[in-house]
């Protein structure tokens, strides 16, 4: 009789320990997941800046005469920039998740 009670008590304690260990593991995993989510939220999207530089130069005269002849074959007109004191003009674009703003 006493032996049976001891055995039952031991089994009950073992079951309680296992339940507590399972709870601890579950809580630990949940805590890790919450930490990962916070890290993701904490990271802000970066804005990357790209500078495109156009070089303006004079074409040789023989090219100028042929340019009118071949102008119709160009798909898009070349970008016209306002005259500036320096030969280089730059245009800055901001990329945010692949979208030009």
MDAnalysis code that builds the backbone (N, CA, C; Angstrom):
import MDAnalysis as mda
import numpy as np

u = mda.Universe.empty(303, n_residues=101, atom_resindex=np.repeat(np.arange(101), 3), trajectory=True)
u.add_TopologyAttr("name", ["N", "CA", "C"] * 101)
u.add_TopologyAttr("resid", np.arange(1, 102))
u.add_TopologyAttr("resname", ["UNK", "UNK", "UNK", "UNK", "UNK", "UNK", "UNK", "UNK", "UNK", "UNK", "UNK", "UNK", "UNK", "UNK", "UNK", "UNK", "UNK", "UNK", "UNK", "UNK", "UNK", "UNK", "UNK", "UNK", "UNK", "UNK", "UNK", "UNK", "UNK", "UNK", "UNK", "UNK", "UNK", "UNK", "UNK", "UNK", "UNK", "UNK", "UNK", "UNK", "UNK", "UNK", "UNK", "UNK", "UNK", "UNK", "UNK", "UNK", "UNK", "UNK", "UNK", "UNK", "UNK", "UNK", "UNK", "UNK", "UNK", "UNK", "UNK", "UNK", "UNK", "UNK", "UNK", "UNK", "UNK", "UNK", "UNK", "UNK", "UNK", "UNK", "UNK", "UNK", "UNK", "UNK", "UNK", "UNK", "UNK", "UNK", "UNK", "UNK", "UNK", "UNK", "UNK", "UNK", "UNK", "UNK", "UNK", "UNK", "UNK", "UNK", "UNK", "UNK", "UNK", "UNK", "UNK", "UNK", "UNK", "UNK", "UNK", "UNK", "UNK"])
u.atoms.positions = np.array([
    [0.824, -1.188, 0.000],
    [0.000, 0.000, 0.000],
    [0.874, 1.261, 0.000],
    [1.841, 1.335, 0.922],
    [2.725, 2.491, 0.993],
    [3.575, 2.588, -0.265],
    [4.017, 1.425, -0.774],
    [4.837, 1.411, -1.990],
    [4.049, 1.972, -3.171],
    [2.810, 1.562, -3.291],
    [1.964, 2.028, -4.393],
    [1.785, 3.554, -4.330],
    [1.567, 4.074, -3.129],
    [1.403, 5.521, -2.962],
    [2.681, 6.253, -3.361],
    [3.835, 5.705, -2.942],
    [5.117, 6.318, -3.298],
    [5.310, 6.335, -4.813],
    [4.999, 5.198, -5.448],
    [5.159, 5.095, -6.904],
    [4.247, 6.108, -7.600],
    [2.991, 6.202, -7.172],
    [2.048, 7.160, -7.766],
    [2.535, 8.604, -7.572],
    [3.015, 8.885, -6.356],
    [3.520, 10.231, -6.060],
    [4.717, 10.569, -6.946],
    [5.633, 9.623, -7.109],
    [6.817, 9.829, -7.956],
    [6.392, 10.092, -9.401],
    [5.452, 9.299, -9.916],
    [4.975, 9.486, -11.299],
    [4.327, 10.864, -11.465],
    [3.547, 11.264, -10.458],
    [2.881, 12.562, -10.517],
    [3.914, 13.694, -10.565],
    [4.963, 13.598, -9.723],
    [6.019, 14.613, -9.713],
    [6.767, 14.652, -11.044],
    [7.052, 13.476, -11.595],
    [7.744, 13.413, -12.892],
    [6.902, 14.062, -13.986],
    [5.612, 13.777, -13.972],
    [4.711, 14.382, -14.962],
    [4.683, 15.908, -14.825],
    [4.653, 16.391, -13.582],
    [4.670, 17.837, -13.355],
    [5.953, 18.458, -13.895],
    [7.094, 17.809, -13.631],
    [8.381, 18.318, -14.128],
    [8.383, 18.385, -15.654],
    [7.879, 17.324, -16.279],
    [7.833, 17.308, -17.751],
    [6.955, 18.441, -18.278],
    [5.799, 18.654, -17.629],
    [4.911, 19.739, -18.056],
    [5.605, 21.096, -17.925],
    [6.308, 21.289, -16.809],
    [7.023, 22.550, -16.599],
    [8.117, 22.745, -17.646],
    [8.844, 21.669, -17.959],
    [9.901, 21.758, -18.977],
    [9.310, 22.116, -20.335],
    [8.178, 21.492, -20.679],
    [7.516, 21.801, -21.954],
    [7.099, 23.276, -21.999],
    [6.535, 23.761, -20.887],
    [6.125, 25.168, -20.828],
    [7.327, 26.086, -21.011],
    [8.438, 25.747, -20.332],
    [9.646, 26.568, -20.443],
    [10.160, 26.601, -21.878],
    [10.186, 25.427, -22.527],
    [10.645, 25.365, -23.929],
    [9.746, 26.210, -24.825],
    [8.435, 26.067, -24.622],
    [7.470, 26.815, -25.432],
    [7.654, 28.318, -25.229],
    [7.804, 28.735, -23.968],
    [8.002, 30.157, -23.671],
    [9.304, 30.669, -24.271],
    [10.347, 29.841, -24.217],
    [11.643, 30.249, -24.766],
    [11.540, 30.469, -26.277],
    [10.858, 29.535, -26.972],
    [10.684, 29.681, -28.426],
    [9.873, 30.931, -28.748],
    [8.802, 31.147, -27.991],
    [7.961, 32.324, -28.230],
    [8.762, 33.605, -28.007],
    [9.598, 33.599, -26.975],
    [10.419, 34.773, -26.671],
    [11.398, 35.046, -27.809],
    [12.015, 33.980, -28.351],
    [12.950, 34.139, -29.472],
    [12.236, 34.708, -30.691],
    [11.037, 34.190, -30.983],
    [10.282, 34.686, -32.136],
    [9.930, 36.162, -31.966],
    [9.518, 36.541, -30.761],
    [9.191, 37.954, -30.516],
    [10.420, 38.829, -30.723],
    [11.577, 38.338, -30.275],
    [12.820, 39.088, -30.455],
    [13.155, 39.275, -31.917],
    [12.965, 38.219, -32.726],
    [13.243, 38.314, -34.166],
    [12.311, 39.316, -34.822],
    [11.024, 39.292, -34.425],
    [10.059, 40.233, -35.001],
    [10.437, 41.670, -34.656],
    [10.884, 41.881, -33.424],
    [11.285, 43.235, -33.019],
    [12.482, 43.706, -33.820],
    [13.425, 42.788, -34.064],
    [14.601, 43.160, -34.850],
    [14.186, 43.569, -36.254],
    [13.240, 42.810, -36.849],
    [12.775, 43.137, -38.200],
    [12.108, 44.513, -38.210],
    [11.281, 44.789, -37.189],
    [10.600, 46.080, -37.119],
    [11.592, 47.210, -36.901],
    [12.649, 46.927, -36.156],
    [13.643, 47.945, -35.840],
    [14.453, 48.378, -37.037],
    [14.632, 47.484, -38.006],
    [15.420, 47.822, -39.190],
    [14.584, 48.712, -40.103],
    [15.084, 49.897, -40.362],
    [14.375, 50.803, -41.268],
    [14.882, 50.578, -42.678],
    [14.006, 50.837, -43.624],
    [14.398, 50.672, -45.021],
    [15.388, 51.771, -45.393],
    [16.458, 51.351, -46.043],
    [17.503, 52.306, -46.399],
    [17.171, 52.995, -47.718],
    [17.517, 54.254, -47.800],
    [17.360, 55.009, -49.043],
    [18.732, 55.086, -49.690],
    [18.823, 54.537, -50.896],
    [20.100, 54.540, -51.609],
    [20.075, 55.673, -52.628],
    [21.138, 56.459, -52.657],
    [21.222, 57.564, -53.612],
    [22.180, 57.185, -54.728],
    [21.758, 57.455, -55.936],
    [22.582, 57.199, -57.113],
    [22.724, 58.518, -57.858],
    [23.934, 58.867, -58.192],
    [24.182, 60.095, -58.947],
    [24.495, 59.724, -60.385],
    [23.733, 60.284, -61.303],
    [23.960, 60.052, -62.729],
    [24.580, 61.322, -63.295],
    [25.707, 61.179, -63.952],
    [26.428, 62.340, -64.490],
    [26.346, 62.315, -66.014],
    [25.901, 63.427, -66.586],
    [25.866, 63.572, -68.037],
    [27.056, 64.431, -68.460],
    [27.747, 64.005, -69.482],
    [28.876, 64.780, -70.005],
    [28.422, 65.428, -71.305],
    [28.537, 66.743, -71.371],
    [28.174, 67.465, -72.589],
    [29.459, 67.802, -73.339],
    [29.489, 67.454, -74.621],
    [30.681, 67.750, -75.421],
    [30.249, 68.092, -76.836],
    [31.139, 68.737, -77.557],
    [30.841, 69.112, -78.944],
    [31.223, 67.960, -79.856],
    [30.346, 67.669, -80.804],
    [30.627, 66.598, -81.759],
    [31.444, 67.167, -82.918],
    [32.254, 66.335, -83.547],
    [32.967, 66.790, -84.757],
    [31.959, 67.161, -85.849],
    [32.368, 68.054, -86.743],
    [31.441, 68.563, -87.762],
    [30.956, 67.463, -88.710],
    [31.800, 66.461, -89.015],
    [31.333, 65.409, -89.936],
    [30.225, 64.586, -89.288],
    [30.248, 64.454, -87.959],
    [29.192, 63.707, -87.283],
    [27.891, 64.504, -87.280],
    [28.006, 65.829, -87.147],
    [26.819, 66.682, -87.138],
    [26.039, 66.562, -88.442],
    [26.727, 66.463, -89.558],
    [26.024, 66.377, -90.844],
    [25.302, 65.044, -90.977],
    [25.888, 63.971, -90.439],
    [25.245, 62.652, -90.526],
    [24.153, 62.475, -89.468],
    [24.186, 63.291, -88.462],
    [23.243, 63.120, -87.362],
    [21.804, 63.354, -87.820],
    [21.586, 64.371, -88.664],
    [20.235, 64.653, -89.154],
    [19.696, 63.486, -89.960],
    [20.576, 62.851, -90.710],
    [20.164, 61.738, -91.554],
    [19.697, 60.547, -90.696],
    [20.395, 60.281, -89.595],
    [20.085, 59.107, -88.762],
    [19.198, 59.436, -87.567],
    [18.748, 60.659, -87.484],
    [17.979, 61.056, -86.305],
    [16.673, 60.276, -86.180],
    [16.059, 59.916, -87.289],
    [14.779, 59.211, -87.235],
    [14.932, 57.805, -86.663],
    [16.147, 57.241, -86.699],
    [16.322, 55.877, -86.195],
    [16.509, 55.842, -84.678],
    [16.704, 57.007, -84.051],
    [16.870, 57.014, -82.596],
    [15.507, 56.825, -81.928],
    [15.399, 55.880, -80.976],
    [14.095, 55.630, -80.349],
    [13.637, 56.762, -79.426],
    [14.559, 57.358, -78.680],
    [14.189, 58.422, -77.750],
    [15.126, 59.608, -77.933],
    [14.642, 60.825, -77.772],
    [15.551, 61.971, -77.863],
    [16.515, 61.968, -76.678],
    [17.698, 62.491, -76.904],
    [18.683, 62.570, -75.832],
    [18.230, 63.607, -74.816],
    [18.535, 63.400, -73.526],
    [18.079, 64.361, -72.515],
    [18.751, 65.713, -72.701],
    [17.941, 66.755, -72.663],
    [18.464, 68.112, -72.807],
    [18.597, 68.727, -71.420],
    [19.799, 69.097, -71.067],
    [20.039, 69.725, -69.776],
    [20.295, 71.210, -69.984],
    [19.904, 72.032, -69.038],
    [20.161, 73.469, -69.184],
    [21.663, 73.728, -69.192],
    [22.106, 74.721, -69.958],
    [23.541, 74.995, -70.009],
    [24.045, 75.417, -68.634],
    [25.188, 74.904, -68.284],
    [25.766, 75.243, -66.983],
    [27.190, 75.725, -67.193],
    [27.748, 76.335, -66.181],
    [29.101, 76.879, -66.300],
    [30.130, 75.755, -66.390],
    [29.846, 74.625, -65.748],
    [30.788, 73.498, -65.819],
    [30.321, 72.518, -66.890],
    [31.253, 71.755, -67.474],
    [30.842, 70.799, -68.503],
    [30.056, 69.617, -67.939],
    [30.076, 69.422, -66.612],
    [29.357, 68.294, -66.013],
    [28.097, 68.785, -65.311],
    [27.008, 68.099, -65.544],
    [25.761, 68.375, -64.823],
    [25.327, 67.061, -64.188],
    [24.830, 67.114, -62.975],
    [24.434, 65.863, -62.321],
    [22.970, 65.922, -61.912],
    [22.367, 64.776, -61.884],
    [20.967, 64.632, -61.517],
    [20.907, 63.554, -60.444],
    [20.322, 63.835, -59.292],
    [20.275, 62.841, -58.215],
    [18.883, 62.234, -58.142],
    [18.854, 60.918, -58.074],
    [17.603, 60.184, -57.935],
    [17.658, 59.399, -56.641],
    [16.508, 59.245, -55.971],
    [16.453, 58.422, -54.762],
    [15.705, 57.140, -55.085],
    [16.304, 56.010, -54.678],
    [15.661, 54.716, -54.855],
    [15.174, 54.242, -53.500],
    [13.888, 53.914, -53.403],
    [13.319, 53.396, -52.161],
    [12.560, 52.130, -52.524],
    [13.100, 50.995, -52.175],
    [12.520, 49.695, -52.538],
    [12.336, 49.571, -54.049],
    [13.307, 50.018, -54.798],
    [13.275, 49.841, -56.242],
    [12.405, 50.837, -56.979],
    [11.834, 51.825, -56.295],
    [10.973, 52.814, -56.946],
    [11.726, 54.135, -57.006],
    [11.791, 54.726, -58.178],
    [12.480, 56.011, -58.335],
    [11.556, 57.110, -57.844],
    [12.095, 57.970, -56.960],
    [11.280, 59.084, -56.453],
    [11.929, 60.396, -56.845],
])
